[in-house]
Amino acid sequence: NPFQEQTTAFIDLPKASQVSLTVFDAQGRLVKMLVHEAIMPAGKHAVNIIDSQIKAGVFYVHLRTTEGSLVRKVIALE
């Protein structure tokens, strides 16, 4: 799912959880910490990804909660 200057990450939590959401480049280097160990209530949440550091390339968005973790690959286009 390519994105330009703005992309939204949607999170659907079945119950309240501690959440971290980070963006890594293809070499595994941290690009941006979007959410850092925040307690989020159950339900749907939207987190905007807007940053001049995110140039064209392949990135990985890592979601970590108290229930587990998930990684999604995204492609940024200029």
N, C-alpha and C positions, 0 to 999 in steps of 0.2 A: 504494500500500500504506500505508494510514493506520497510525500507531502512537500509543501512549499514552505512558506514562512510560519504557518500555523497548522498544527494538528492537535487533536484532542484524544487523550487516552481515556477510555471509559472503564470504570471499575465497578463491578457488581458484587457487593459483599453480603453473604447470607446472614452474617451476624457481625456485631462490633468486633473490630480487630485492629491491631497495631500494624501500620502499613508503611512500607518504604517503596518508592518508585524512582528508579534511576535509569539514565541513558548511558550506554557504553559504546565506544567506537569498535570497529572490526578487530582491532588489536587488543581489546579488552580494557582499554583505558577509560576511566570515568570522564564523561563529558559534562553531565549535569545531574544534580540531585534534585528531583522534582518534589518529592515528599520524603521527609526523613523521620521515621519512627513516630508518625502521628497516629493517634487513636481516632479511627473513623467509625461512625455508626453504621449499622446494617443499612443496605440500600444501594442505590446507584449513585455514582460519583463521576464527575468529569474533571480531568486535569489537563490544562492547556500546556502544550509544548511549543514555546516560542523562545528562540535564542539565536543570537548571531554566531555562536560557536558551532551550531549545527549546520554545516555546509553540505554540499553534495557528497554522498557516500552511503555506506551501509552502517546501520546502527542497530543496537539491541536495547530494547526497553525491558527492564527487569522489575517485576512486581513481587514483593515479598510481604507476606502477611503471617499472622500467628498460625494460620491454617496450612501454609505451604508457599510455594513460589512458582512463577511463570515467567518465561522469556519469550518475547516476540521480536522478530526481525522486521526492521523498517528500512525503506530506501528513501533518502532525501535527494531531491532533484533541484538544480538551480533554476 
